[in-house]
Amino acid sequence: MNEILVGDGTHSVELGGAAIDVFTWRPTVAPKLLLVVFHGMHADADTYRDRAVPLAEKLGAVVVAPKFAPPSFTVPFYQRGGVAPDGVFIPPGKRTVDLIAPLIGWAHDACKQPGLPHALIGHSAGGQFLSRLAAFAPTGATRYVIANPSTWVLPSTEDAVPYGFGGTPNADAALRAYLALPITALQGLEDIGTENLSSEAEAVAQGPTRLERGRNTFAKAKAAAARLGCPFGWRLAEVPGVGHDSAGMFSSAQAAAIFA
């Protein structure tokens, strides 16, 4: 058993039959929250752990940042969550999104605080992954903070998985559950560039920039909840002066306010 001690830590955690590197940070005060952080396309989980520390200090949170790197975790298995790598929905059990619940269980044990609430935050590629996690394997998190992703799971049963709920079992019920989650679309107002922006047809259909894709998805989610008459738990928060920058997003006043 690897205990999460005060300060920085590195652990090897058995998840889904494979050893996953997990980078942690623990405050000196008794933690109030477990903050799971999902890295960008460069699999730099240690850097993302470090960038999340200022936010974690404000929240009194333990940081847990798993590393999902190629060759095991390519775009279909990380950004798209492993839910439909060949365009066909994979049932729960062997998908990347299914690794997060046991990761949280490990972290609870390693913190020696089994009742610690958890929240999830992901930026860029990690935001794409977190959108799939929320849609297809929700964990009971207090917050899902999806920051500056290239693509989203749209609140639609017509758009095919992994860009919507089309082709999934119980799609209507899954969509309603997705809309009810405490999801925040955290968007940088300067995130209007196209470097490393997903360019497949399904992504382009979501909008010309990450900022517009987030705004469009939020508007569609709000409209879908109203049409279905179901609970709507989403928020939209926009960060002025910040582009595609995880450090700027995590340290923003808007990020801290999400957890207030």
N, C-alpha and C positions, 0 to 999 in steps of 0.2 A: 504494500500500500504506500503510495507516494503522498505525503502530507503537503498541503499548500501552506508554506510558511510565510512570514512577513517578508516583504520585498519581492524581488524577481525570482522566478523559478522556471525550470524546464523539466518536463515529465514525458515519459513514454507511456501511453495509455492504450490498452488493448480494446479496440472497437471493431466490431464486425469481422473478427478474425485477423485483423492487421494492427500493427503498432503505429499509432498516430502521435506525432510530436505535439505537445500542448505547452504553451508558454503562459505563465501565470504571474500575477502580482497581487499581493495582499497588503492592506493598510495596517498600520499599527493599532488602530482602534478596532473594537469588535465590529465585524462587517454586518451591514444591513441588507446587502444585495449581492447577488452573483451576476456579473455582467459578462456575457459570452460575446466575443468579438470575432467577426468573420472578415478575413483579409481580402485584399484585392487580387488582381490577376498574377502578381509576381510571387504569390505564396509566402510573403514576408510576414508571417504571423508574429514573429518577435517584434518587428517594427510596429505593427498594428497594436500589439500589447502596450508598447511604450507610448504610442500616441493616445491610447485610451486612458492612461493613468491620470492625467489632469481631471478628466470627467469622473473617473472612479474616486479620486480624492474628494471631490465635492459630494459624491453620493455615499461615501463610506462603503465602497463596493470592492469585492474581489474580482479581478479580471481573469478570464479564461479564454485563451486564443488558440484554437486548434489549427494545425497546418494541413491543408489539403493540396498537395503538390502533384504535378505530372511525374511519371506517366500514369499513375493510378487515377488521378483526378484531373482529367482534361475538361474542356468546356461542357460536354454533355453530362459529366459526372460531378462537376463542381458548380459552375454557374447555373446549370439547368437542373441541379439537384439529383441527377441520376433517375429522375422519375419517368423519363421516356427517351432513352438514349438513341433508340432507333425509330422514334416517332410513335411508338406503341406504349401505352401506359403500363408501368411495372407495378404490380401490387406491393403493398408494404412488406418490408422484411429485409431486403437486400439493396436498398437505395442509399445514397449518401445522406439524404435527409433523415433516414432512420437511425443514423449514428448519433444524432444530437441528444435525444432523450437519454441514452445510456451515458453520454458524455456528462450531462448535467447530473446524473446519478453519481458518477465518479467524483465530480467536483463537490457535491454535497458531502460525500464520505471523506474526501481529502481535506475539506474545511472543518470537518467534525461538527457540521451544522446542517442536519438533514432537512430542517424546515426553512432554510434560507430561500426567500423568493428569488426568482431569476428573471432577467431581462436580456434581450438579444439585440445586437446592433451590427450591421454589416454595411460596408462601403464599396461602391463600384462592383467588381465581381462578387464580393461578399454580400452586397445588397441584392444582386440577382439570386444568389443562393438563398438568402433569407426570404425573399418573396416566394420561392418554391417551398421552403420549409413551412412558412405560414400557411400556404395553400394546401399542402399535401401531407404534412406531418406536424401539425401544431403541438406545442409542448406545454401549454398552460402558462406561458410567460406573461409577466405583468406589462411588458412593452415589447413590440417588434419595431425597431427603428431602421428603416430601409433608406439608405442614403446614396443618392446619385447613381443608381444602377442604369446599365444600358438597356435592360429589358425587364419587364414585369410579367407576372401572371395576371392577365386581364380579368376583370370581374364579368366573365362571359362564358356561357356554355356552348357558344358557337365557335370561338377561337380554340384551336386544337392544343392539347397538352404538348409541350410544357409552357405554352404562352397563354393558355386559358384552361377551362375545364372540359372542353370538348374531348370526347373519347375516354372519359373517366367514369367509373361506376358512381352512382348516386350523386351525379354532378350538381343537381339543384340544391341538395342538402349541403354539399361541400361548399358551394358558392355562398350560401347563406351564412355558413359558419365562418368563412373567410371574411365576409363583410362585417361580421360582428366583432372580429378580433381587435385588440388595442394596437393597431398599426399606425405608425407615423411615417409619412413620406417626407423625408428630410432632404430638401433640395437646395443646392448652392445656386444663387441667382446668377453667378458668372459661369456656371457649368454649361456653356453653349458651344464648346469646341467639338471636334469630331475625331480627335485622336483616340484610337482603340474603341471607338463607338461601334457596337454591334450593328452589322449592316445586312443581315439576312432579311428577306422580305417581311417576315413577321415582326422583326425589330423596327424596320423602317416604317411600317404601318402604325407604330405607336407614337411616332413623332420625329422631327428632324434633329433634336438634341436631347440630352438626358433631362434637362430642365423641363422641356415640353412633354417628354414621355411621362415624367412624374406627375405633372399637372393634369395631363390627359387621363392618366389612369385613376387619379383621385377623383376627377369629375365623373368618370364613368362609374366608379364605385359608389359615389354618392347618389347618382341617378338610378343605379341598379337597386340600391337599398330602398329608395323611395318607391320604385316600381313594384318591388316584391313585398313592400310593407314589412321589412325585417329590420332588426337592430343594426345600427351602423356605428362602428367603433373607431373609424379612421380619423386621422388629423393630417393636415398639410402644414408643414413648417418650412419657411424659406429663410436662408441665411444670406444676408447682403454681403457683397464684397468677397465672396469665396467661390472658387471654381471647383475643379475636380481634385480636391485636396482633402484627404481624410483627416489630417491634423487640424486643419481649419474647421472642418465640420464638427469633429468630436469636441473641440475646445470652445465652440460657439455658445453664446448665451441661449440660443434656441435649443441646442441639444440638451443643456442642463434643465431647461424649463419643461421638457417633455416628461421628466421624472418627478417634477414637483407635485 
